[in-house]
Amino acid sequence: MTEEEIKQAKEELNELTLTMEYWQGKHDKKFKVLMDKAWDLLVKLRPVISEYEYWELYDYYGQAITWD
């Protein structure tokens, strides 16, 4: 991945995570689509970002799933 692709993937992951955090209602099929897309980006980014940055993004992802 180029630096620009990494930057775009991080931005998209952050947008998805924020959307998930403030999701209204139950975790329905639309939520699962967002969750899966965010997970795919997280997996894609893991080999190209620092370990610290990965775990930070992973924590945000986990918090977004359990946000009530």
N, C-alpha and C positions, 0 to 999 in steps of 0.2 A: 504494500500500500504506500502511496505517496503521502507526503506531509499533508497535502490538501485533502486527500481522501480520509486520512485519519481525523483531521479537524472536522470534516463534514459528518463522519460517523459519530464522533463524540457529541456534536451538536444535536444530531438526530436522536441519539440515545438519551440525552438530557431532556429533549422535548417530549419523547415518549414517556420517560420516567415521571416528569411533571404531570403529564396528562393522566397517567395511572394514579398518581398520588391524589389528585383531585377528582377522580372518577365519581360520578354521582350514581348511587344505587349499587346493585349487586355486581359481583364479578361474573358478567355474562360472556357470551361468545365474542362480542366485540372487544371486551377487555382482554380475553385470551389472545386474540389476534395481536393486540398491542404488546402484551406480555411476551409472546413468542418472537415478535419482531425485535423487541428490545433485547431479548436473550441472544438472538442471532447476532446482533451488533456487538454485544458484549463478548461473545465467543470469537468473533472476527477480530476485535480489537486486542484481545489478550496477548497474542504474540508480538504485537508492535508497540505496546505501551509499557511503562514501568509496572513492576509488581505492585507498588504502592498505589498508583493511579488505578490499576485494575481493581484492587480490593475496595478502593473508595467508590468506584462506579458500581461494583457489585453490591456494596452496602446500600447505596441509594436505590438500586433495583429491588433489593429485598425489602426495604422500608416501604417502597411504593406498592408492593404486593400486599403487605399487611396493614396498610394505612386504613384507619377507620375514622 
